């Protein structure tokens, strides 16, 4: 990209982006200005949302993110605007009127339409015709005022230039006219709107691909208005096309669109008008229709990507914020048949205490030996809960464990192990457990994700957790950014205990990042646990800015200052100190005395810098300092009478847990190694447009079996009227 001319830079600096964004997002200009200023100073979105409510008037993370994203797009568009102006200026074709039109272009599409006639082109039929000197003839034909066209065309016959006869001349002129037609801004805009409203997506199976592409059989002969097609169908058709199974076209009925374009250009019924009519038809079929189809593909792909990523993000958020079992001694089992089950025991902090194999299933079927080993481990390590992976042999292992008479009460929980194998083979796992193989690491991951899903799942690439649809088909950059933002949001929402957190978890804390997270862990290993938040400043490269951004999200339980274990930011400690002093007690006493807190008059502490939003947040935190905002852990059990798809019968009502939510429904694990689909039409008795209106990830539900295809491993479920069964 060419460097921006100084006059363009000045215009960009003077442009009031805040006013534009505020109008688009229905916000106050001052709110947007403050957000942009904070972002420019290096503040993170979680920090701004939590600790700068006075500046933003309590905007949430989504609103702040929208401001950031829109600002980025506006700046990028202005950079593109500058490049276009430079290009046209260098060609010597930039008029005052055109410059004004480019300056006023409000969208990237409008900008590119303005640039299209001036964009440097590769050789086209039109440029070749122009090189032959046929542009004057094209202009005469386009004016549609000449009656003796053949005579005029004959003057342009020139065998030396490859124009052998009149038809060659007319053909070349039509090529030029066709390009003019295709570059007309008014026509392009009208056609774009017509395509967006009326284009039909038609997919057909490529001959000979019927068997290989069986999973796309619903699209072998499919047609639907693109504007009515939901994101999952659009992505499915694109995937089928990408895999060479489907042939996809996107266009409206030509009979409905072509007359409108011809009417725009044709002014009469003479010889010239006939040539213009031919050129318009050629322009549509050869240039406009393919260009508009490309635009529609891009536009609807982006729309479908955003919707699919939104679903993925919501699923990930719910998974990361799943209730933790908490600090308990846990036995974790990674089930298997032939290779046996890998068993590990973890202490309350998730440290590996013991590991070994058992073989309770065929072919070895060492039932008693395996049972005795588990009973011994439960007694020796005082195990409080057993986590069992839900993969191969998961239900069989759960059934086996549930029959063992342990010496103490032990919770048995089936855990979604998606991504555990990815973690076990990762560098993170190798660094953490260099002396153990992947089976041990995988079992450890299963146990830890029961204890604290958030702390464990941040070690895995979010795309590998298995809670999204079409994750390999959507824009990977946007997906990665969205998932990263979601993980960051969840980590900061919950808060992180700095003395036990992994560097992977710490890296998502506001203002920290991977390098500083490693420094924190290294300092902790060398100097022992942190005793205060202020001690964080002794960590290499943990400067004042990082401390400002991170401190409120880092917890130090057992610190001398009880506020170090809370979400109260150190910059506000003086406020709590004043409240305690005015109440005649210590900070810890104030936190323990509800009556004393009720006597505090918040208006007395309002200043020019500290407003009511911050004071209310402080009071909420003093009431429940450092409280985990995630919901209480709830034990779930599958129906013990079914363990495979062969055990299912139509009409059967069984318990399940929602594993994935999509735009077209949700998938439910009912304990048979194959999730069943509850179509959106079967989720509720009333109409819903989005499954997230009714269901949540990891939600425990009762479902009715309404369809089973054993050969295709398909299970159809319903949640309608199930509670009444």
C-alpha positions as CSV (number, residue, x, y, z in Angstrom):
1,X,0.0,0.0,0.0
2,X,1.3,3.5,-0.9
3,X,2.1,5.8,2.1
4,X,-0.7,8.1,3.0
5,X,-0.4,11.6,1.7
6,X,0.0,14.2,4.5
7,X,-3.3,15.9,3.6
8,X,-5.2,12.6,3.9
9,X,-3.6,11.9,7.3
10,X,-4.7,15.3,8.5
11,X,-8.3,14.6,7.3
12,X,-8.3,11.3,9.1
13,X,-7.1,12.9,12.3
14,X,-9.7,15.6,12.1
15,X,-12.5,13.2,11.2
16,X,-14.9,12.7,14.2
17,X,-15.0,8.9,14.2
18,X,-16.7,9.0,17.6
19,X,-19.7,10.9,16.2
20,X,-20.1,8.5,13.3
21,X,-19.9,5.4,15.6
22,X,-22.2,7.0,18.2
23,X,-24.8,7.6,15.6
24,X,-24.5,4.0,14.2
25,X,-24.6,2.3,17.6
26,X,-27.1,4.7,19.2
27,X,-24.7,5.9,21.9
28,X,-23.6,9.3,23.3
29,X,-20.5,10.8,21.5
30,X,-18.8,11.2,24.9
31,X,-19.1,7.5,25.7
32,X,-17.5,6.6,22.4
33,X,-14.8,9.2,22.8
34,X,-13.9,8.0,26.2
35,X,-13.8,4.3,25.1
36,X,-11.5,5.2,22.1
37,X,-9.3,7.2,24.4
38,X,-9.0,4.3,26.9
39,X,-8.4,1.8,24.2
40,X,-5.7,4.0,22.7
41,X,-4.0,4.2,26.1
42,X,-3.7,0.4,26.2
43,X,-6.7,-0.4,28.3
44,X,-8.3,-3.8,27.7
45,X,-12.0,-4.3,27.2
46,X,-12.6,-6.3,30.5
47,X,-10.8,-3.5,32.4
48,X,-12.8,-0.7,30.8
49,X,-16.1,-2.5,31.4
50,X,-15.3,-3.4,35.0
51,X,-13.3,-0.4,36.3
52,X,-14.1,2.6,34.1
53,X,-17.9,2.6,34.3
54,X,-18.0,6.4,35.0
55,X,-16.1,7.1,31.8
56,X,-18.3,4.9,29.6
57,X,-21.6,5.3,31.5
58,X,-21.5,1.5,32.3
59,X,-21.1,0.2,28.7
60,X,-20.7,-3.6,28.7
61,X,-17.9,-5.6,27.0
62,X,-20.0,-6.3,23.9
63,X,-20.7,-2.6,23.4
64,X,-17.1,-1.6,23.9
65,X,-16.0,-4.3,21.5
66,X,-18.4,-3.0,18.9
67,X,-17.0,0.5,19.3
68,X,-13.5,-0.9,18.8
69,X,-14.4,-3.0,15.8
70,X,-16.3,-0.2,14.1
71,X,-13.4,2.2,14.7
72,X,-10.9,-0.2,13.1
73,X,-13.1,-0.6,10.0
74,X,-13.5,3.2,9.6
75,X,-9.8,3.7,9.8
76,X,-9.1,0.9,7.4
77,X,-11.7,2.4,5.0
78,X,-10.0,5.8,5.1
79,X,-6.7,4.2,4.4
80,X,-8.3,2.6,1.4
81,X,-9.9,5.9,0.4
82,X,-6.4,7.5,0.5
83,X,-4.9,4.8,-1.7
84,X,-7.7,5.2,-4.3
85,X,-7.3,8.9,-4.4
86,X,-3.6,8.5,-4.9
87,X,-4.1,6.0,-7.8
88,X,-6.6,8.2,-9.7
89,X,-4.5,11.3,-9.1
90,X,-1.4,9.6,-10.5
91,X,-3.5,8.8,-13.6
92,X,-4.4,12.5,-14.0
93,X,-8.1,11.7,-13.9
94,X,-9.0,13.0,-10.4
95,X,-11.6,15.8,-10.8
96,X,-12.9,17.9,-8.0
97,X,-16.3,16.2,-8.3
98,X,-14.9,12.7,-8.2
99,X,-12.7,13.6,-5.3
100,X,-15.8,14.9,-3.4
101,X,-17.7,11.7,-4.2
102,X,-14.8,9.5,-2.9
103,X,-14.5,11.6,0.2
104,X,-18.2,11.3,0.9
105,X,-18.5,7.5,0.2
106,X,-20.0,5.9,3.3
107,X,-19.3,2.3,2.6
108,X,-16.5,0.2,1.2
109,X,-18.8,-1.0,-1.6
110,X,-19.6,2.5,-2.7
111,X,-15.9,3.4,-2.6
112,X,-14.9,0.4,-4.8
113,X,-17.7,1.2,-7.3
114,X,-16.3,4.7,-7.7
115,X,-12.9,3.3,-8.2
116,X,-13.9,0.6,-10.6
117,X,-13.6,2.6,-13.9
118,X,-10.1,3.8,-12.8
119,X,-8.8,0.6,-11.4
120,X,-5.7,-0.7,-13.3
121,X,-7.0,-3.6,-15.4
122,X,-5.4,-6.6,-16.9
123,X,-6.1,-7.1,-20.6
124,X,-9.9,-7.4,-21.2
125,X,-11.9,-7.6,-24.3
126,X,-12.7,-3.9,-23.8
127,X,-9.1,-2.8,-23.3
128,X,-8.1,-4.7,-26.5
129,X,-11.0,-3.0,-28.4
130,X,-9.8,0.4,-27.1
131,X,-6.3,-0.4,-28.3
132,X,-7.7,-1.0,-31.7
133,X,-9.2,2.5,-31.6
134,X,-12.9,1.5,-31.3
135,X,-13.8,3.7,-28.3
136,X,-15.1,6.5,-30.5
137,X,-17.4,4.0,-32.3
138,X,-18.6,2.7,-28.9
139,X,-19.4,6.3,-27.8
140,X,-21.4,6.9,-31.0
141,X,-23.4,3.7,-30.5
142,X,-24.0,4.5,-26.8
143,X,-25.4,7.9,-27.7
144,X,-28.0,6.2,-29.9
145,X,-28.4,9.2,-32.1
146,X,-27.0,7.9,-35.4
147,X,-29.2,6.3,-38.0
148,X,-26.5,5.1,-40.5
149,X,-24.5,2.9,-38.1
150,X,-23.1,0.5,-40.7
151,X,-21.5,3.4,-42.6
152,X,-19.9,4.7,-39.5
153,X,-18.7,1.2,-38.4
154,X,-17.3,0.6,-41.9
155,X,-14.8,3.5,-41.4
156,X,-13.3,1.6,-38.4
157,X,-12.5,-1.5,-40.4
158,X,-8.7,-1.9,-40.3
159,X,-7.2,-5.3,-41.1
160,X,-3.9,-4.1,-39.8
161,X,-5.4,-3.8,-36.4
162,X,-7.3,-7.1,-36.6
163,X,-10.6,-5.4,-37.6
164,X,-11.4,-7.4,-40.7
165,X,-15.0,-6.3,-41.3
166,X,-18.0,-4.3,-39.9
167,X,-19.0,-7.0,-37.5
168,X,-15.5,-7.0,-36.0
169,X,-15.8,-3.3,-35.4
170,X,-19.3,-3.6,-33.9
171,X,-18.3,-6.5,-31.7
172,X,-15.3,-4.6,-30.3
173,X,-17.5,-1.5,-29.7
174,X,-20.0,-3.7,-27.9
175,X,-17.2,-5.1,-25.7
176,X,-16.4,-1.5,-24.7
177,X,-20.0,-0.7,-24.0
178,X,-20.4,-3.9,-22.0
179,X,-17.6,-2.7,-19.7
180,X,-19.2,0.7,-19.4
181,X,-22.5,-0.9,-18.4
182,X,-20.8,-3.1,-15.9
183,X,-19.0,-0.1,-14.3
184,X,-22.1,2.1,-14.0
185,X,-22.5,2.9,-10.3
186,X,-26.3,3.3,-10.4
187,X,-26.8,0.1,-12.2
188,X,-24.4,-1.8,-10.0
189,X,-26.2,-0.5,-6.9
190,X,-29.7,-1.4,-8.1
191,X,-28.5,-4.8,-9.3
192,X,-26.8,-5.4,-6.0
193,X,-30.0,-4.7,-4.1
194,X,-32.0,-6.9,-6.5
195,X,-29.6,-9.8,-6.0
196,X,-29.6,-9.4,-2.2
197,X,-33.4,-9.6,-2.3
198,X,-34.1,-12.0,-5.1
199,X,-31.1,-14.2,-5.7
200,X,-31.7,-17.9,-5.6
201,X,-29.1,-20.3,-4.3
202,X,-29.3,-23.5,-6.3
203,X,-27.1,-26.6,-5.6
204,X,-26.9,-29.8,-7.6
205,X,-24.8,-32.9,-7.0
206,X,-21.9,-33.4,-9.4
207,X,-22.5,-36.5,-11.4
208,X,-20.7,-39.5,-9.9
209,X,-20.3,-37.8,-6.4
210,X,-23.6,-39.1,-5.0
211,X,-22.0,-41.8,-2.8
212,X,-19.0,-39.9,-1.6
213,X,-21.1,-36.9,-0.8
214,X,-23.9,-38.7,1.0
215,X,-23.7,-36.3,3.9
216,X,-24.8,-33.5,1.5
217,X,-27.8,-35.5,0.1
218,X,-30.2,-32.8,1.3
219,X,-28.5,-30.4,-1.2
220,X,-28.3,-32.7,-4.2
221,X,-31.2,-30.9,-5.9
222,X,-31.8,-27.9,-3.7
223,X,-33.1,-24.3,-4.4
224,X,-33.8,-21.5,-2.0
225,X,-33.9,-17.7,-1.9
226,X,-30.5,-16.7,-0.5
227,X,-32.0,-14.0,1.7
228,X,-34.1,-16.7,3.4
229,X,-31.4,-19.3,3.8
230,X,-30.1,-19.7,7.4
231,X,-26.4,-19.6,8.0
232,X,-25.9,-23.3,8.6
233,X,-27.4,-24.1,5.1
234,X,-25.2,-21.5,3.4
235,X,-22.1,-22.9,5.0
236,X,-23.2,-26.5,4.2
237,X,-23.6,-25.6,0.5
238,X,-20.3,-23.8,0.4
239,X,-18.6,-26.8,2.1
240,X,-20.2,-29.2,-0.4
241,X,-18.9,-27.1,-3.2
242,X,-15.5,-26.9,-1.7
243,X,-15.3,-30.7,-1.4
244,X,-16.3,-31.1,-5.0
245,X,-19.7,-32.7,-4.3
246,X,-22.0,-29.8,-5.2
247,X,-22.3,-27.3,-8.0
248,X,-23.6,-24.0,-6.6
249,X,-25.0,-21.0,-8.4
250,X,-26.4,-17.8,-7.0
251,X,-28.5,-15.6,-9.2
252,X,-32.0,-14.2,-9.6
253,X,-34.3,-15.1,-12.6
254,X,-32.6,-13.5,-15.6
255,X,-35.9,-12.7,-17.1
256,X,-36.7,-10.5,-14.1
257,X,-33.4,-8.6,-14.0
258,X,-32.2,-8.1,-17.6
259,X,-35.2,-5.9,-18.8
260,X,-34.5,-3.4,-16.0
261,X,-30.9,-3.0,-17.1
262,X,-31.8,-2.6,-20.7
263,X,-34.5,0.0,-19.9
264,X,-31.8,2.0,-18.1
265,X,-29.5,2.2,-21.2
266,X,-31.7,1.8,-24.3
267,X,-33.2,5.0,-25.6
268,X,-34.9,3.9,-28.8
269,X,-35.4,1.2,-31.4
270,X,-32.8,2.0,-34.0
271,X,-29.6,0.2,-35.1
272,X,-27.6,1.7,-32.3
273,X,-30.1,0.7,-29.7
274,X,-30.0,-2.9,-31.0
275,X,-26.3,-2.9,-30.5
276,X,-26.6,-1.4,-27.0
277,X,-29.2,-4.1,-26.2
278,X,-26.8,-6.8,-27.3
279,X,-24.0,-5.2,-25.2
280,X,-26.2,-5.0,-22.1
281,X,-27.1,-8.7,-22.4
282,X,-23.4,-9.5,-22.7
283,X,-22.5,-7.2,-19.8
284,X,-25.0,-8.9,-17.6
285,X,-24.1,-12.5,-18.4
286,X,-20.3,-12.1,-18.8
287,X,-19.5,-9.4,-16.2
288,X,-22.3,-8.2,-13.9
289,X,-23.9,-11.5,-13.0
290,X,-20.6,-13.2,-12.1
291,X,-19.5,-10.1,-10.2
292,X,-22.7,-9.8,-8.3
293,X,-22.6,-13.5,-7.6
294,X,-19.1,-13.1,-6.2
295,X,-20.3,-10.2,-4.0
296,X,-23.3,-12.2,-2.8
297,X,-21.1,-15.1,-1.9
298,X,-18.8,-12.9,0.0
299,X,-21.6,-11.0,1.7
300,X,-23.6,-14.0,2.8
301,X,-20.5,-16.0,3.6
302,X,-19.5,-13.2,6.0
303,X,-23.0,-13.1,7.4
304,X,-23.0,-16.8,7.9
305,X,-19.5,-16.8,9.4
306,X,-20.6,-14.2,11.9
307,X,-23.7,-16.2,12.9
308,X,-21.7,-19.4,13.2
309,X,-19.0,-17.8,15.2
310,X,-21.6,-16.2,17.4
311,X,-23.0,-19.7,18.1
312,X,-19.5,-21.0,18.7
313,X,-18.7,-18.1,21.1
314,X,-21.9,-18.6,23.1
315,X,-21.2,-22.3,23.4
316,X,-17.6,-21.7,24.5
317,X,-18.7,-19.1,27.0
318,X,-21.2,-21.4,28.6
319,X,-18.6,-24.2,28.6
320,X,-15.9,-22.1,30.2
321,X,-18.3,-20.8,32.8
322,X,-19.6,-24.3,33.7
323,X,-19.9,-24.9,37.4
324,X,-16.6,-26.1,39.0
325,X,-16.5,-29.0,41.4
326,X,-14.0,-27.0,43.4
327,X,-10.9,-28.1,45.3
328,X,-11.5,-31.7,46.0
329,X,-9.3,-34.8,45.7
330,X,-10.3,-36.3,42.4
331,X,-9.8,-39.6,40.6
332,X,-9.9,-39.3,36.9
333,X,-10.4,-42.2,34.4
334,X,-9.7,-42.1,30.7
335,X,-11.7,-45.2,29.6
336,X,-10.7,-47.7,27.0
337,X,-11.4,-51.3,26.0
338,X,-8.4,-53.1,24.6
339,X,-5.8,-50.6,26.0
340,X,-7.5,-50.5,29.4
341,X,-8.5,-47.4,31.4
342,X,-5.8,-45.0,32.6
343,X,-6.5,-43.9,36.2
344,X,-4.9,-40.9,37.9
345,X,-5.4,-39.3,41.3
346,X,-5.2,-35.5,41.7
347,X,-4.9,-33.6,45.0
348,X,-7.2,-30.6,45.8
349,X,-4.9,-28.3,43.8
350,X,-4.9,-30.6,40.7
351,X,-1.4,-32.0,41.3
352,X,-0.8,-35.5,40.1
353,X,-0.4,-38.0,43.0
354,X,-0.7,-41.4,41.4
355,X,-1.4,-43.1,38.1
356,X,-1.9,-46.7,36.9
357,X,-3.9,-48.8,34.4
358,X,-6.9,-51.1,35.0
359,X,-8.6,-53.5,32.6
360,X,-12.2,-54.0,33.6
361,X,-13.5,-54.5,30.0
362,X,-13.0,-57.2,27.4
363,X,-10.7,-58.6,26.1
364,X,-8.9,-58.8,29.5
365,X,-12.0,-58.3,31.7
366,X,-10.1,-58.1,35.0
367,X,-13.2,-57.0,36.9
368,X,-12.2,-57.9,40.4
369,X,-8.6,-56.7,40.1
370,X,-9.7,-53.4,38.6
371,X,-12.4,-53.0,41.3
372,X,-9.9,-53.7,44.1
373,X,-7.4,-51.2,42.7
374,X,-10.0,-48.4,42.6
375,X,-11.2,-49.2,46.1
376,X,-7.7,-49.1,47.4
377,X,-6.9,-45.7,45.7
378,X,-10.2,-44.2,47.0
379,X,-9.3,-45.2,50.5
380,X,-5.6,-44.3,50.4
381,X,-6.0,-40.9,48.9
382,X,-9.4,-40.1,50.4
383,X,-10.9,-39.5,46.9
384,X,-14.1,-37.3,47.0
385,X,-15.1,-37.5,43.3
386,X,-14.4,-39.7,40.2
387,X,-14.3,-38.1,36.8
388,X,-14.9,-40.4,33.8
389,X,-14.3,-39.4,30.2
390,X,-17.3,-39.7,28.0
391,X,-15.4,-41.2,25.0
392,X,-15.0,-44.8,24.0
393,X,-16.0,-47.2,26.8
394,X,-17.2,-44.2,28.9
395,X,-20.7,-45.5,29.7
396,X,-19.4,-49.0,30.3
397,X,-16.8,-47.6,32.7
398,X,-19.4,-45.5,34.5
399,X,-21.6,-48.6,34.9
400,X,-18.6,-50.6,36.3
401,X,-17.6,-47.9,38.8
402,X,-21.1,-47.3,40.0
403,X,-21.3,-50.9,41.1
404,X,-18.2,-50.7,43.3
405,X,-18.9,-50.5,47.1
406,X,-16.4,-47.8,48.1
407,X,-15.6,-47.2,51.7
408,X,-16.8,-43.5,51.5
409,X,-19.3,-41.5,49.6
410,X,-17.8,-40.6,46.2
411,X,-19.4,-38.5,43.4
412,X,-19.2,-40.2,40.0
413,X,-19.3,-37.7,37.2
414,X,-19.1,-38.3,33.4
415,X,-17.0,-35.5,31.9
416,X,-16.9,-34.3,28.3
417,X,-13.4,-35.1,27.2
418,X,-13.5,-33.2,23.9
419,X,-10.0,-31.8,23.3
420,X,-8.3,-33.8,26.0
421,X,-6.3,-35.7,23.4
422,X,-5.3,-32.4,21.8
423,X,-4.0,-31.2,25.2
424,X,-2.2,-34.4,26.0
425,X,-0.1,-34.2,22.9
426,X,0.5,-30.4,23.2
427,X,3.7,-28.7,24.2
428,X,1.9,-27.3,27.2
429,X,1.2,-30.8,28.4
430,X,4.7,-32.0,27.7
431,X,6.1,-29.0,29.7
432,X,3.8,-29.8,32.6
433,X,4.3,-33.5,32.6
434,X,7.6,-34.3,30.8
435,X,8.0,-37.7,32.4
436,X,4.5,-39.0,31.6
437,X,2.9,-40.2,28.4
438,X,-0.2,-38.9,26.6
439,X,-2.5,-41.3,28.4
440,X,-1.6,-39.9,31.8
441,X,-1.8,-36.3,30.5
442,X,-5.3,-37.0,29.0
443,X,-6.6,-38.5,32.2
444,X,-5.2,-35.5,34.2
445,X,-7.0,-33.1,31.9
446,X,-10.3,-35.0,32.4
447,X,-10.0,-34.7,36.2
448,X,-9.0,-31.1,36.2
449,X,-11.8,-30.0,33.9
450,X,-14.2,-31.4,36.5
451,X,-12.4,-29.5,39.3
452,X,-12.3,-26.2,37.3
453,X,-13.4,-26.3,33.6
454,X,-12.1,-22.7,32.9
455,X,-8.6,-23.2,34.3
456,X,-8.1,-26.4,32.3
457,X,-9.8,-25.6,29.0
458,X,-7.8,-22.4,28.5
459,X,-4.8,-24.7,27.8
460,X,-6.6,-26.1,24.7
461,X,-7.1,-24.3,21.4
462,X,-10.8,-23.3,21.6
463,X,-11.4,-24.8,18.1
464,X,-10.5,-28.2,19.5
465,X,-13.0,-28.2,22.3
466,X,-15.8,-29.3,20.0
467,X,-18.6,-26.9,20.7
468,X,-18.9,-25.3,17.3
469,X,-20.4,-26.1,13.9
470,X,-18.5,-25.4,10.7
471,X,-15.5,-24.1,12.6
472,X,-13.2,-25.1,9.8
473,X,-15.4,-23.3,7.1
474,X,-15.6,-19.9,8.7
475,X,-13.1,-17.0,8.5
476,X,-10.3,-18.4,10.7
477,X,-8.9,-15.0,11.7
478,X,-12.2,-13.7,12.9
479,X,-12.9,-17.0,14.6
480,X,-9.6,-17.0,16.4
481,X,-10.1,-13.3,17.5
482,X,-13.6,-14.0,18.7
483,X,-12.7,-17.1,20.6
484,X,-9.7,-15.4,22.2
485,X,-11.8,-12.4,23.3
486,X,-14.4,-14.8,24.8
487,X,-11.8,-16.7,26.8
488,X,-10.3,-13.4,28.0
489,X,-13.8,-12.2,29.0
490,X,-14.6,-15.4,30.9
491,X,-11.2,-15.5,32.7
492,X,-11.5,-11.9,33.9
493,X,-15.2,-12.4,34.8
494,X,-14.3,-15.2,37.2
495,X,-10.9,-13.8,38.4
496,X,-7.7,-15.8,38.8
497,X,-5.9,-17.0,42.0
498,X,-2.4,-15.8,41.2
499,X,-0.7,-18.4,43.5
500,X,-2.2,-21.5,41.8
501,X,-3.0,-20.4,38.2
502,X,-1.1,-21.9,35.3
503,X,0.7,-19.5,32.9
504,X,-1.9,-20.3,30.3
505,X,-4.7,-19.1,32.6
506,X,-2.7,-16.1,33.7
507,X,-2.0,-15.1,30.0
508,X,-5.7,-14.3,29.5
509,X,-5.8,-11.9,32.5
510,X,-6.3,-8.3,31.4
511,X,-2.9,-6.6,30.7
512,X,-0.8,-9.8,31.2
513,X,-0.2,-11.9,28.1
514,X,2.0,-14.9,27.6
515,X,5.4,-13.3,28.3
516,X,4.3,-11.7,31.6
517,X,2.4,-14.8,32.6
518,X,5.6,-16.8,32.4
519,X,7.4,-14.2,34.4
520,X,4.8,-14.4,37.1
521,X,5.0,-18.2,37.3
522,X,8.8,-18.0,37.3
523,X,8.9,-15.5,40.1
524,X,6.4,-17.6,42.1
525,X,8.5,-20.7,41.7
526,X,11.7,-18.8,42.8
527,X,10.2,-16.7,45.6
528,X,7.2,-18.7,46.9
529,X,3.6,-17.6,46.9
530,X,2.7,-13.9,46.5
531,X,1.6,-12.3,49.8
532,X,0.1,-9.2,48.3
533,X,-1.0,-7.6,45.1
534,X,1.7,-4.9,45.5
535,X,4.3,-7.7,45.3
536,X,3.3,-8.3,41.7
537,X,5.3,-5.1,40.8
538,X,8.5,-7.0,41.7
539,X,7.9,-9.4,38.8
540,X,10.1,-8.5,35.8
541,X,8.3,-6.2,33.3
542,X,5.2,-6.0,35.6
543,X,5.1,-2.2,35.4
544,X,2.5,0.3,36.5
545,X,0.3,0.0,33.4
546,X,0.2,-3.8,33.6
547,X,-0.6,-3.5,37.3
548,X,-3.4,-1.1,36.6
549,X,-5.0,-3.4,34.0
550,X,-4.4,-6.7,35.8
551,X,-4.5,-6.2,39.6
552,X,-8.3,-6.2,40.0
553,X,-8.6,-9.5,38.2
554,X,-5.9,-11.3,40.2
555,X,-6.8,-12.8,43.6
556,X,-4.5,-13.5,46.6
557,X,-6.4,-15.5,49.2
558,X,-4.8,-15.3,52.7
559,X,-3.2,-11.9,52.0
560,X,-2.7,-9.5,54.9
561,X,-5.1,-7.1,53.1
562,X,-8.4,-8.9,52.7
563,X,-9.2,-6.8,49.6
564,X,-6.4,-8.6,47.8
565,X,-8.7,-11.6,47.5
566,X,-11.5,-9.5,46.1
567,X,-12.4,-7.7,42.9
568,X,-12.0,-4.3,44.4
569,X,-9.2,-2.6,42.5
570,X,-6.2,-1.4,44.5
571,X,-6.8,2.1,43.1
572,X,-10.0,2.0,45.2
573,X,-8.6,0.6,48.4
574,X,-8.5,4.1,49.9
575,X,-12.3,4.3,49.5
576,X,-12.8,1.1,51.5
577,X,-10.3,2.3,54.1
578,X,-12.3,5.5,54.5
579,X,-15.6,3.6,54.8
580,X,-14.0,1.4,57.5
581,X,-12.6,4.3,59.4
582,X,-15.9,6.2,59.3
583,X,-17.6,3.0,60.5
584,X,-15.2,2.7,63.4
585,X,-13.8,-0.7,62.4
586,X,-11.2,-2.5,60.3
587,X,-11.6,-3.4,56.7
588,X,-12.0,-7.1,57.5
589,X,-14.6,-6.3,60.2
590,X,-16.5,-4.1,57.7
591,X,-16.5,-7.0,55.2
592,X,-17.9,-9.3,57.9
593,X,-20.5,-6.9,59.3
594,X,-23.6,-6.5,57.1
595,X,-25.2,-4.0,59.5
596,X,-22.2,-1.7,59.3
597,X,-22.2,-1.8,55.5
598,X,-25.9,-0.9,55.4
599,X,-25.2,2.3,57.4
600,X,-22.7,3.5,54.7
601,X,-24.1,6.5,52.7
602,X,-22.6,6.1,49.3
603,X,-23.2,9.7,48.3
604,X,-20.6,10.7,50.9
605,X,-17.9,9.0,48.8
606,X,-18.8,10.3,45.3
607,X,-16.0,12.5,43.8
608,X,-15.2,13.9,40.4
609,X,-13.4,10.7,39.6
610,X,-15.4,8.1,41.5
611,X,-19.1,7.7,40.8
612,X,-22.0,5.6,42.0
613,X,-21.3,2.7,39.6
614,X,-17.9,2.0,41.2
615,X,-19.2,2.5,44.7
616,X,-22.0,0.0,44.1
617,X,-19.5,-2.5,42.7
618,X,-17.4,-2.0,45.8
619,X,-20.3,-2.6,48.1
620,X,-21.3,-5.8,46.3
621,X,-17.8,-7.1,46.5
622,X,-17.4,-6.3,50.2
623,X,-20.6,-8.4,50.8
624,X,-19.1,-11.5,48.9
625,X,-15.4,-10.9,48.4
626,X,-13.8,-13.0,45.7
627,X,-17.0,-15.1,45.3
628,X,-16.9,-17.4,42.3
629,X,-19.7,-16.1,40.0
630,X,-20.2,-19.5,38.4
631,X,-23.3,-21.5,39.4
632,X,-23.2,-24.3,41.9
633,X,-22.0,-27.7,40.7
634,X,-24.8,-30.2,40.1
635,X,-24.2,-34.0,39.6
636,X,-25.8,-35.5,36.5
637,X,-26.4,-39.2,35.7
638,X,-27.4,-40.9,32.5
639,X,-30.1,-43.6,32.3
640,X,-28.3,-46.7,33.5
641,X,-30.5,-49.0,31.3
642,X,-29.2,-47.6,28.0
643,X,-25.5,-47.7,27.0
644,X,-25.7,-47.9,23.2
645,X,-27.8,-46.7,20.3
646,X,-29.2,-50.2,20.0
647,X,-30.9,-49.7,23.4
648,X,-33.1,-46.8,22.2
649,X,-36.7,-47.2,21.2
650,X,-39.2,-44.6,19.8
651,X,-41.0,-42.8,22.6
652,X,-38.4,-43.5,25.3
653,X,-37.8,-40.5,27.6
654,X,-34.2,-40.2,28.9
655,X,-32.0,-37.7,30.7
656,X,-29.3,-35.9,28.7
657,X,-26.9,-33.0,28.8
658,X,-26.7,-30.4,26.0
659,X,-23.3,-30.5,24.4
660,X,-23.6,-28.2,21.4
661,X,-26.0,-25.5,20.4
662,X,-26.5,-24.5,16.7
663,X,-28.9,-22.2,14.9
664,X,-30.9,-25.2,13.8
665,X,-31.2,-26.9,17.2
666,X,-29.1,-28.5,19.9
667,X,-27.2,-31.8,20.3
668,X,-27.8,-33.8,23.5
669,X,-25.6,-36.5,25.0
670,X,-27.8,-39.2,26.3
671,X,-24.9,-41.6,27.1
672,X,-24.8,-43.8,23.9
673,X,-21.6,-42.5,22.3
674,X,-23.6,-40.6,19.7
675,X,-25.3,-37.2,20.5
676,X,-28.9,-36.8,19.4
677,X,-30.3,-33.8,17.6
678,X,-33.2,-31.8,19.0
679,X,-34.3,-29.8,16.0
680,X,-35.2,-26.2,16.8
681,X,-38.9,-27.1,16.0
682,X,-38.7,-29.7,18.8
683,X,-37.1,-27.6,21.5
684,X,-40.2,-25.8,22.8
685,X,-44.0,-25.9,22.4
686,X,-43.9,-22.3,21.1
687,X,-42.0,-20.8,18.2
688,X,-38.4,-19.8,18.9
689,X,-36.0,-18.2,16.4
690,X,-32.8,-19.1,18.3
691,X,-32.2,-22.2,20.5
692,X,-30.2,-20.0,22.9
693,X,-33.5,-18.4,23.9
694,X,-34.5,-21.6,25.7
695,X,-31.4,-23.9,26.2
696,X,-27.9,-23.5,27.5
697,X,-24.7,-25.6,27.1
698,X,-24.3,-28.3,29.8
699,X,-28.0,-27.9,30.7
700,X,-29.5,-31.1,32.1
701,X,-32.7,-32.0,30.1
702,X,-35.2,-34.8,29.6
703,X,-35.7,-35.7,26.0
704,X,-37.9,-38.1,24.1
705,X,-36.6,-40.3,21.4
706,X,-38.6,-39.7,18.2
707,X,-36.2,-41.2,15.6
708,X,-33.3,-43.7,15.4
709,X,-31.2,-44.6,12.3
710,X,-28.7,-47.1,13.6
711,X,-26.9,-47.6,10.3
712,X,-26.3,-43.8,9.9
713,X,-25.9,-43.3,13.7
714,X,-28.6,-40.6,13.8
715,X,-30.8,-39.9,16.8
716,X,-33.7,-37.5,16.7
717,X,-34.9,-36.2,20.0
718,X,-37.7,-33.9,21.2
719,X,-38.1,-31.7,24.3
720,X,-41.7,-31.0,23.7
721,X,-44.1,-32.0,26.5
722,X,-41.4,-34.2,28.0
723,X,-41.9,-32.9,31.5
724,X,-45.5,-34.1,31.3
725,X,-44.5,-37.7,30.6
